[in-house]
């Protein structure tokens, strides 16, 4: 079965789950739907939740402490930066904790498969993309709401707009950062397919946050 495309690079989690499936008779590792759910759960915990927290915290900073109105570019850039920091910090923290936990168990092979240098560079790439989508979110939502569109249309427009911004950020990040970080690959057709899949998932997540914009 095709590997889920939630991570822009080596997809070490997929490899880990597949290797355990080959060496374990448990039905949980023979079912690709279970593997997909586990990886989706990791993405939610390590990226989507921290991104939302970072965006919300930076929006409070921008409006309550810096005095930026929500319809200004300064507000959008501040929230985009908070989103990026949340994604980077969440990704690195999650895999650091996972590696530390695995080192305390008998599963040392999986712990060794987590390269923190690689994960940090992947977090930087994801953070670059989140900067773009996080910056775009408020202007997109404000524009769609000003047109008096119903919730589902605002949701769909935000999904498409922020997903596109995230994809742009990934491709731009690959182009610029691949010259500095060995674990970030230059844009190719193959990683473009992975980036599109990830961007669609992130775009959908940003759409759900429209419900919080009251």
N, C-alpha and C positions, 0 to 999 in steps of 0.2 A: 504494500500500500504506500501511497505517496506520503512523504513526511510533511507534517504541518509546517507552514511557513511563518512562524511567529518571530523568528530571530533572523537578523540580517546576515549573519555570518555562518559559523560552522555548525550551528544547531546541535550543540553538544548534548542538550537535554534529550533530543530525539534519539541520538546514538546510545545514550545511557539507557533509555527505556527499552530500545530494541535489543541491546545486549542482555539486559536482564530478562527480557522475554524469551530469548534463546536459551537461557540457562535456568529458567524457572518454570515449573509445570503449572504454576498458578494461573487460573483463568483470567485474572486481572491483567496479566501481561500478554495474553494471547488475543485480547480484544482491542483492536485499533481505536475504537471509540473511547475506551478508558484512557489509552495513552493520549489521545487528543484532548480529553477533558483535563488530565493532569497538567499538560503543557499550557492549556488555556488558563488554568488556575494559577500557574506560575506567572504568566504574563499579567494577570489581573493584580496579583499581590505585589509583584516587583515593579510594575510600570504604571498601570492605569490608576490604582489608588494613590501612589505617591505623586503622580502627575496632577490629579485632581486636588490633592492637598496643597501642593506647591502653587498651583494656580490660584486657589482660594485664598491662601495666606498672603500671596503677593497682591491680590486684589484689595485686601484689607489694608495692606501697607500703602498701596497706591492711592486709595481713596481717603482713608482716615488719617494717614500720617504725612503723605506727600501732597495731598490736596488735588490729585488729578481727577478730573471728571471721567466717567466711564466711556464717554464718546471721544476721548482724545487719543492721539497716537502714543503719548507718554504712558497712559494707562495700559494700552494694548501691549507695548513693549515690556512694561514691568511685569505684567501677567505672563507674557511669553517667556521671560527670563525665569520667573518662578516655576513655570511648567517644566522648563528645561532642567533646572536644578533638581526638581522633584524626580524626574525620570532618571537622571544620572545617579543621584544619591540612592534612589530606590533600587535600581539595578545592581549597583556595586554592593550595597548593604545586603541585599537578598542573597547574592552569591557568596559573599564573605561569610554570612551566617550559615549558609548551606554547607560550604566547604568545612567550616569549623565543626559543624554537627557531624558530618560524615567522617571526619578525622577521629571522632570519639566512638565511632561504630566500627564494625568489622568490614564495612564496605569502603576500604581504602582505595580501591581501584577507581571508584566513581569520584572520590575526593580528589584524586590525582588528575582526573580529567577536567577539573575546573581550574583553568588558568586565569588567575586574577588580573594579570597584565592584559590578557585578551578581553576579559569582561570589562575592565575599566575603559579600554578603547572602544568596545562596543557601546558602553554607556555614553561615551562622548558622542558617538555617531547618533545614537537615539536621542540624546539631549539636543543635538543640533536640529534634528527633525522636529522635536517637540517645541523648540523655540519658534519655529515657523508656524506650526499649527496652533500653539498657544497664543501667539500674537494675533493670529487671524480670527480666533473664536469670537471675541466680543464684537468686532466690526461686522462679521458675517451675521451674527444673531441680531444685532441692532438693525442692520439693513433689512433683513427678512421680516422682522417684526414691524418695522415701519411701513411695510407694504400690507399690513393687516392680514398676513397669511395665517391659516390655521396651524395648530401645533405640528401636525404630521408633515406639512410642507416645510416648516422651519427646521424640523428634525432632519428631513431629507436633504435640504440645502446645506445645513451645517455639516452633515455627514460627508457630502460631496466636497464642500469647500475645504474643510479641515483635513479630510483625507488627502486631497490634492496638495494642500500646503505641506503636510507631513511627507508625502512622496517627494515633492520638490526639495524639501530639506534633506532627505536621505540621499538623493542623487547629488545635490550640491555638496553635501558633507563627504560623500565618497570621492568626488572629484578633487576637493581641496585637501581633505585629511589623509587620503591614501598616500600622499607624498611624505607624510610625517609619521604615520602609525602603521606598522607592518600588518596588524590584524584587521585593518580596515581596507577592504578591497576596492579597487577602481571600478567604476560602473561597467557592467557587462549585461548581456541579454539575460543570462541566467540569474544573476542577483537582482536584475530588474523585476523578474517575475516574483521573487521573494519580497522585494520592497513593495510591490503593488498589493500583494496579499496582506502584508503587515499594515500598510497604509489604509486599506479598506477596513480592517479591524479597528484601528485607532480612530478612524473617521466615525465609525459607528458608535464608539464609546463617547466621543465628543458630542454626538447628537443627543445621547441620553442626558448629558449635562444641561441641555436646554431647559429641562424641567426644573432646574435650580435657579434659573434666571427670572426672579420675580421682582 
